[in-house]
Amino acid sequence: MATDATPPEKDSKVWNNFGQLISGRLVGAILTLLATAVMARALGPAEFGLIVLLHTYVLTIRALLNLKPAETFVNFGVALIDAGDTARVNHLLGLVRSFEWVTMLVATALGVMAAPLIGPLLDLPDEAIAVLMAYSLVLLTSPVGTARGFCRATDRFDVLRTALAIGPAVRLAGVLLAWYLSASWHYFALVWAVSLGTSYLFLLWRGRRLIRSSGFKPQHMAWSRAGNEFPGLPGFVGVVYGQGILDQLPRHLITLLIGGLLGAASAGLYRIAREVADVLAKPVLLIRQAAFTEITRIGGSDATDKSGLSGVFLRYGLRMLAPSIALVCAVSYFREQLLSAIGGAEYAVAGSLLVLLLIAAAVDLVGAVLRPIAYAYGKAMVALRVQVLAMLSYLAVFVALSETYGLVSVGIAAIVAAGVTLLVLGVLVWRWSQARKQGAE
């Protein structure tokens, strides 16, 4: 008979891993919010929005050339590590590291060369375009996916916890110094770039140390052999890359669209509202990371275990519903006071946007584990199609309503996209679970 029960030790491990990540993210979120508040008050919406656009441009370029090496290593490496297959783990490490470094170099070159073309579309002044080209060089420090994937596969979430807080701590210290010196926006931009690079370098350093101390050594393997050595790897990389691109749309690409359509000041208002909404939005990614390792192990076992994957949604998804509703209600009541306290009275107009972003984040949080479950069922391509549908819904609603509702249209579009993902993927996971049960009985 099939069972929906997951061993208590696995359930405990998932929540422990999530606890490690959420504690680091909580510290990082508090530090980031403080740094954002200081800078927003020091610069005002227009110049603050300008830095937001510079930072978002770099993150977008990285996302466009990020083949999600962490997810690839977890998906193919967990079983190998559990089986003690050191040789194949070394080959996988070498393979993942090689394409990560190549994409990093391409991303850096693209970021620098595309800045003079993208800058005018964002209505950036000439001096900001020059800063943007220099800012793009921080991408040279960004190949950390291999390290992140190894930490997740070996349950070293304590390393990731620390990495989540390093960058925000550097940012807050630098922003406070720039504010004290009454520095121009250029120095604030430098601080953001340095803090981003510091977080990358720390994880790169700690990941290398951990890999060596665990007895592994990355060994180069020709990309042409990847499909034979690790069946299904090219297709999986393509799927998670596509989903990575779609994941960035509500954050990075939409920020750039806001800057291009509504101006830098609107981008600054959106960033402040998003910082508060991230109290709910950030845990979505963290739950996926924390649960993915154990869900992968379940998916690699027999059909009976796989039939229990639907219960994962009930344990990790619906548990988040009550606290999410409570937080949405509390922030909604004090939205204008909260935004004024963070950035000043100029930012209170983003109150309605904040409420809508929180609702969208709550919906995403409830369905956070659905995508890893789809991976475990071998339905990664289906999950990607659902993401495409959600992305198209997001774009269509934003473009259709932006002229009439302005910045509020972003929040409406986010709710629509989150609802599409939860509804469609939730129904599909339930159907897959029923099919598994019938096959196992």
C-alpha positions as CSV (number, residue, x, y, z in Angstrom):
1,M,0.0,0.0,0.0
2,A,1.2,3.5,-0.7
3,T,1.7,5.9,2.2
4,D,2.0,9.6,2.4
5,A,4.1,9.5,5.5
6,T,7.6,10.8,5.4
7,P,10.2,9.5,8.0
8,P,10.3,12.0,11.0
9,E,14.1,12.3,10.6
10,K,13.7,13.6,7.0
11,D,11.0,16.0,8.0
12,S,13.1,17.3,10.8
13,K,16.1,17.7,8.5
14,V,14.2,19.7,6.0
15,W,13.0,22.1,8.8
16,N,16.5,22.3,10.3
17,N,17.9,23.2,6.9
18,F,15.2,25.7,6.4
19,G,15.9,27.1,9.8
20,Q,19.6,27.6,9.0
21,L,18.7,29.5,5.8
22,I,15.9,31.6,7.3
23,S,18.0,32.7,10.2
24,G,20.7,33.9,7.8
25,R,18.2,35.4,5.6
26,L,16.5,37.1,8.5
27,V,19.7,38.7,9.6
28,G,20.5,39.7,6.1
29,A,17.0,41.1,5.5
30,I,17.2,43.3,8.6
31,L,20.7,44.6,7.6
32,T,19.5,45.1,4.1
33,L,16.4,47.0,5.2
34,L,18.4,49.2,7.4
35,A,20.9,50.0,4.6
36,T,18.1,50.6,2.2
37,A,16.3,52.9,4.7
38,V,19.5,54.9,5.3
39,M,20.2,55.3,1.6
40,A,16.6,56.1,0.7
41,R,16.6,59.0,3.2
42,A,20.0,60.2,2.1
43,L,19.3,60.3,-1.6
44,G,15.5,60.5,-2.2
45,P,13.5,58.4,-4.7
46,A,15.1,59.6,-7.9
47,E,18.8,59.0,-7.1
48,F,17.9,56.0,-4.9
49,G,16.0,54.6,-7.9
50,L,19.0,55.2,-10.1
51,I,21.2,52.9,-8.0
52,V,18.4,50.3,-7.9
53,L,18.4,50.3,-11.7
54,L,22.3,49.9,-11.8
55,H,22.2,47.0,-9.3
56,T,19.2,45.3,-11.0
57,Y,20.9,45.5,-14.4
58,V,23.9,43.6,-13.1
59,L,21.7,41.0,-11.4
60,T,19.6,40.6,-14.6
61,I,22.7,40.0,-16.7
62,R,23.9,37.4,-14.2
63,A,20.5,35.7,-14.2
64,L,20.5,35.6,-18.0
65,L,23.8,33.7,-18.0
66,N,23.2,31.6,-14.9
67,L,22.7,27.9,-15.8
68,K,21.7,27.0,-12.2
69,P,24.7,24.9,-11.3
70,A,23.6,24.5,-7.7
71,E,20.3,22.8,-8.7
72,T,22.2,20.6,-11.2
73,F,24.7,19.4,-8.6
74,V,22.0,18.7,-6.0
75,N,19.9,16.8,-8.5
76,F,22.7,14.6,-9.8
77,G,25.1,14.7,-6.9
78,V,23.1,13.8,-3.8
79,A,22.7,10.1,-4.8
80,L,26.4,9.9,-5.8
81,I,27.5,11.3,-2.4
82,D,25.2,9.0,-0.5
83,A,26.6,6.1,-2.5
84,G,30.2,7.1,-1.8
85,D,30.9,7.4,-5.6
86,T,33.8,9.9,-5.2
87,A,35.1,9.6,-8.8
88,R,31.7,10.6,-10.4
89,V,31.2,13.3,-7.8
90,N,34.6,14.7,-8.8
91,H,33.6,14.6,-12.5
92,L,30.3,16.3,-11.7
93,L,32.0,19.0,-9.7
94,G,34.5,19.6,-12.6
95,L,31.7,19.7,-15.2
96,V,29.5,22.1,-13.3
97,R,32.4,24.4,-12.4
98,S,33.6,24.6,-16.0
99,F,30.4,25.8,-17.5
100,E,29.8,28.1,-14.6
101,W,33.1,29.9,-15.1
102,V,32.5,30.1,-18.9
103,T,29.1,31.7,-18.3
104,M,30.6,34.1,-15.7
105,L,33.1,35.4,-18.3
106,V,30.4,35.8,-20.9
107,A,28.1,37.6,-18.4
108,T,30.8,40.0,-17.4
109,A,31.7,40.9,-21.1
110,L,28.0,41.2,-21.9
111,G,27.3,43.5,-18.9
112,V,30.1,45.9,-19.8
113,M,29.4,46.0,-23.5
114,A,25.6,46.2,-23.3
115,A,25.6,49.1,-20.8
116,P,25.9,51.8,-23.4
117,L,22.9,50.3,-25.3
118,I,20.6,49.6,-22.3
119,G,21.4,52.8,-20.4
120,P,19.5,55.1,-22.8
121,L,16.5,52.8,-22.7
122,L,16.4,53.2,-18.9
123,D,16.9,57.0,-19.4
124,L,20.2,56.9,-17.5
125,P,22.5,60.0,-17.7
126,D,25.9,59.5,-19.3
127,E,27.8,59.4,-16.0
128,A,25.5,56.7,-14.7
129,I,26.2,54.6,-17.9
130,A,29.9,54.8,-17.1
131,V,29.3,53.7,-13.5
132,L,27.1,50.9,-14.8
133,M,30.0,49.5,-17.0
134,A,32.3,49.5,-14.0
135,Y,29.6,48.0,-11.8
136,S,29.3,45.1,-14.2
137,L,32.8,44.0,-13.3
138,V,31.5,42.6,-10.0
139,L,30.2,39.7,-12.1
140,L,33.8,38.4,-12.1
141,T,33.2,37.2,-8.5
142,S,29.9,35.5,-9.2
143,P,30.7,31.8,-10.0
144,V,29.5,30.5,-6.6
145,G,26.9,28.0,-7.8
146,T,29.1,25.0,-7.5
147,A,30.0,25.9,-3.9
148,R,26.3,26.6,-3.1
149,G,25.2,23.3,-4.6
150,F,27.8,21.3,-2.7
151,C,26.8,22.9,0.6
152,R,23.2,22.0,-0.1
153,A,24.0,18.4,-1.2
154,T,26.0,17.8,2.0
155,D,23.6,19.6,4.3
156,R,26.1,22.3,5.2
157,F,23.4,25.0,5.3
158,D,25.3,26.7,8.1
159,V,27.8,28.0,5.5
160,L,24.9,29.3,3.3
161,R,23.4,30.9,6.4
162,T,26.6,32.9,7.0
163,A,26.9,33.8,3.4
164,L,23.4,35.3,3.4
165,A,24.4,37.8,6.1
166,I,27.9,38.8,4.9
167,G,27.0,41.0,2.0
168,P,24.2,42.9,3.8
169,A,26.6,43.6,6.7
170,V,29.2,45.1,4.4
171,R,26.4,47.1,2.7
172,L,25.1,48.6,5.9
173,A,28.6,49.6,7.1
174,G,29.4,51.2,3.8
175,V,26.1,53.0,3.5
176,L,26.4,54.4,7.1
177,L,29.9,55.7,6.2
178,A,28.7,57.3,3.0
179,W,25.8,58.9,4.8
180,Y,28.1,60.3,7.5
181,L,30.4,61.8,4.8
182,S,27.4,63.2,2.9
183,A,28.7,61.3,-0.2
184,S,27.1,61.5,-3.6
185,W,25.1,58.6,-5.1
186,H,28.3,57.4,-6.8
187,Y,29.7,56.2,-3.5
188,F,26.5,54.5,-2.5
189,A,26.6,52.6,-5.8
190,L,30.2,51.6,-5.0
191,V,29.1,50.3,-1.6
192,W,26.4,48.1,-3.2
193,A,28.8,46.7,-5.7
194,V,31.4,45.9,-3.1
195,S,28.9,44.3,-0.8
196,L,27.6,42.0,-3.6
197,G,31.2,41.0,-4.5
198,T,32.0,40.3,-0.9
199,S,29.1,37.9,-0.5
200,Y,30.2,36.1,-3.7
201,L,33.8,35.8,-2.6
202,F,33.0,34.5,0.8
203,L,30.9,31.7,-0.5
204,L,33.4,30.9,-3.2
205,W,36.2,30.6,-0.5
206,R,34.2,28.6,2.0
207,G,32.8,26.3,-0.7
208,R,36.3,25.4,-2.0
209,R,37.5,24.7,1.5
210,L,34.5,22.5,2.2
211,I,35.0,20.5,-1.0
212,R,38.6,19.9,-0.3
213,S,38.0,18.9,3.4
214,S,35.3,16.5,2.3
215,G,37.9,14.6,0.2
216,F,36.6,15.7,-3.2
217,K,38.6,17.3,-6.0
218,P,36.9,18.6,-9.2
219,Q,38.1,16.9,-12.3
220,H,37.6,18.3,-15.8
221,M,35.3,16.4,-18.1
222,A,34.4,17.2,-21.7
223,W,30.9,18.6,-22.0
224,S,30.2,16.2,-24.9
225,R,30.4,13.3,-22.3
226,A,28.0,14.9,-19.9
227,G,24.9,13.2,-21.3
228,N,26.4,9.7,-21.2
229,E,28.0,10.1,-17.8
230,F,24.9,11.7,-16.2
231,P,21.8,10.7,-18.2
232,G,19.3,13.5,-18.4
233,L,21.7,16.3,-17.4
234,P,21.6,18.5,-20.5
235,G,17.8,18.5,-20.5
236,F,17.6,19.2,-16.7
237,V,20.0,22.1,-17.1
238,G,17.9,23.6,-19.8
239,V,14.7,23.3,-17.7
240,V,16.1,24.8,-14.5
241,Y,17.8,27.6,-16.6
242,G,14.5,28.5,-18.1
243,Q,12.8,28.5,-14.7
244,G,15.6,30.6,-13.3
245,I,15.0,33.2,-16.0
246,L,11.3,33.2,-15.3
247,D,11.9,33.5,-11.6
248,Q,13.8,36.7,-12.1
249,L,11.1,38.4,-14.1
250,P,9.0,39.6,-11.1
251,R,12.1,41.0,-9.5
252,H,14.9,42.1,-11.8
253,L,13.3,42.5,-15.2
254,I,10.2,44.1,-13.8
255,T,12.4,46.6,-12.0
256,L,14.0,47.6,-15.2
257,L,10.7,47.8,-17.0
258,I,9.4,50.1,-14.2
259,G,12.4,52.3,-14.7
260,G,12.0,52.4,-18.4
261,L,8.2,52.9,-18.4
262,L,7.6,54.9,-15.2
263,G,11.0,56.4,-14.4
264,A,13.8,55.9,-11.8
265,A,11.7,57.4,-9.0
266,S,9.1,54.7,-9.5
267,A,11.9,52.1,-9.4
268,G,13.0,53.5,-6.1
269,L,9.4,53.3,-4.7
270,Y,9.1,49.7,-5.9
271,R,12.4,48.7,-4.3
272,I,11.3,50.0,-0.9
273,A,8.0,48.2,-1.1
274,R,9.7,45.1,-2.3
275,E,12.1,45.1,0.6
276,V,9.2,44.9,3.1
277,A,7.4,42.3,1.0
278,D,10.5,40.2,0.9
279,V,9.7,39.2,4.5
280,L,7.4,36.7,2.8
281,A,8.9,36.5,-0.7
282,K,12.4,35.4,0.4
283,P,11.3,32.2,2.3
284,V,9.8,30.9,-1.0
285,L,13.3,30.3,-2.4
286,L,14.7,29.1,0.9
287,I,12.0,26.5,1.4
288,R,12.7,25.2,-2.1
289,Q,16.4,24.9,-1.4
290,A,15.9,23.3,2.0
291,A,13.4,20.8,0.8
292,F,14.9,20.0,-2.6
293,T,17.6,17.7,-1.2
294,E,15.2,15.5,0.7
295,I,12.6,15.6,-2.0
296,T,15.3,14.5,-4.5
297,R,16.1,11.5,-2.2
298,I,12.4,10.6,-2.1
299,G,12.2,10.9,-5.8
300,G,15.2,8.6,-6.3
301,S,13.6,5.8,-4.2
302,D,10.8,3.4,-5.2
303,A,7.3,4.3,-6.5
304,T,5.8,3.8,-3.0
305,D,7.9,6.6,-1.6
306,K,7.2,8.8,-4.6
307,S,3.5,8.5,-4.0
308,G,4.0,10.3,-0.7
309,L,5.3,13.5,-2.3
310,S,1.8,15.1,-2.3
311,G,1.9,15.0,1.5
312,V,5.0,17.3,1.4
313,F,2.8,20.1,0.1
314,L,0.4,19.8,3.1
315,R,3.3,19.8,5.6
316,Y,5.4,22.6,4.2
317,G,2.9,24.6,2.2
318,L,-0.3,24.9,4.2
319,R,1.7,25.4,7.4
320,M,2.7,28.8,6.0
321,L,-0.8,30.0,5.3
322,A,-1.8,31.3,8.8
323,P,1.3,33.2,9.6
324,S,1.3,34.7,6.0
325,I,-2.3,36.0,6.4
326,A,-1.4,37.4,9.8
327,L,1.6,39.3,8.5
328,V,-0.3,40.6,5.4
329,C,-3.1,42.0,7.7
330,A,-0.6,43.6,10.1
331,V,1.5,45.3,7.5
332,S,-1.6,46.4,5.5
333,Y,-2.9,48.3,8.5
334,F,0.3,50.1,9.1
335,R,1.6,50.3,5.5
336,E,2.0,54.0,5.1
337,Q,3.5,54.5,8.6
338,L,5.9,51.6,7.9
339,L,7.1,53.0,4.5
340,S,7.5,56.5,6.0
341,A,9.5,55.2,8.8
342,I,11.8,53.3,6.4
343,G,12.4,55.8,3.6
344,G,10.6,59.0,4.6
345,A,7.2,60.5,3.8
346,E,8.0,60.5,0.0
347,Y,7.7,56.7,0.0
348,A,4.3,56.4,1.7
349,V,2.6,56.5,-1.7
350,A,3.8,52.9,-2.3
351,G,1.5,51.6,0.4
352,S,-1.0,50.0,-1.9
353,L,1.7,48.4,-3.9
354,L,3.2,46.9,-0.7
355,V,0.0,45.2,0.3
356,L,-0.4,43.7,-3.2
357,L,3.2,42.4,-3.2
358,L,2.6,40.8,0.2
359,I,-0.5,39.0,-1.0
360,A,1.4,37.7,-4.0
361,A,4.3,36.6,-1.8
362,A,1.9,34.8,0.5
363,V,0.4,32.9,-2.4
364,D,3.9,31.9,-3.6
365,L,4.9,30.8,-0.1
366,V,2.0,28.4,0.2
367,G,3.1,26.7,-3.1
368,A,6.8,26.9,-2.6
369,V,7.5,23.2,-2.6
370,L,5.4,22.4,-5.6
371,R,8.2,22.9,-8.1
372,P,10.7,20.6,-6.3
373,I,7.9,18.0,-6.1
374,A,7.4,18.3,-9.8
375,Y,11.2,17.6,-10.3
376,A,10.9,14.5,-8.1
377,Y,8.0,13.2,-10.3
378,G,10.2,13.7,-13.4
379,K,7.9,16.5,-14.6
380,A,10.5,19.4,-14.7
381,M,9.4,20.4,-18.2
382,V,5.8,20.6,-17.2
383,A,6.8,22.9,-14.3
384,L,8.7,25.0,-16.8
385,R,5.6,25.4,-18.9
386,V,3.6,26.5,-15.9
387,Q,6.2,29.1,-15.2
388,V,6.0,30.4,-18.8
389,L,2.3,30.7,-18.4
390,A,2.7,32.6,-15.2
391,M,5.3,34.9,-16.8
392,L,3.1,35.7,-19.7
393,S,0.2,36.4,-17.3
394,Y,2.5,38.8,-15.4
395,L,3.6,40.7,-18.4
396,A,0.2,40.9,-20.0
397,V,-1.4,42.3,-16.8
398,F,1.4,44.7,-16.1
399,V,1.5,46.1,-19.6
400,A,-2.3,46.3,-19.9
401,L,-2.7,48.2,-16.5
402,S,0.5,50.2,-16.2
403,E,-0.8,53.3,-18.0
404,T,-4.1,53.4,-16.0
405,Y,-2.9,52.2,-12.5
406,G,0.8,53.1,-12.7
407,L,3.0,51.4,-10.1
408,V,0.0,49.5,-8.5
409,S,-0.3,47.4,-11.7
410,V,3.0,45.6,-10.7
411,G,1.3,44.3,-7.6
412,I,-1.8,43.2,-9.4
413,A,0.3,41.4,-12.0
414,A,2.3,39.6,-9.2
415,I,-0.9,38.3,-7.6
416,V,-2.2,37.0,-10.9
417,A,1.1,35.2,-11.7
418,A,1.3,33.7,-8.2
419,G,-2.2,32.5,-8.4
420,V,-1.7,30.9,-11.8
421,T,1.4,29.0,-10.6
422,L,-0.3,27.7,-7.4
423,L,-3.5,26.7,-9.0
424,V,-2.1,24.9,-12.1
425,L,0.9,23.3,-10.5
426,G,-1.1,22.3,-7.4
427,V,-3.7,20.5,-9.5
428,L,-1.0,18.7,-11.5
429,V,0.8,17.5,-8.4
430,W,-2.4,16.1,-7.0
431,R,-3.1,14.3,-10.3
432,W,0.4,12.8,-10.4
433,S,0.1,11.7,-6.8
434,Q,-3.2,9.9,-7.5
435,A,-1.7,8.2,-10.5
436,R,1.2,7.0,-8.4
437,K,-1.1,5.7,-5.7
438,Q,-3.2,3.7,-8.2
439,G,0.0,2.2,-9.7
440,A,1.4,1.2,-6.3
441,E,-1.8,-0.4,-5.0
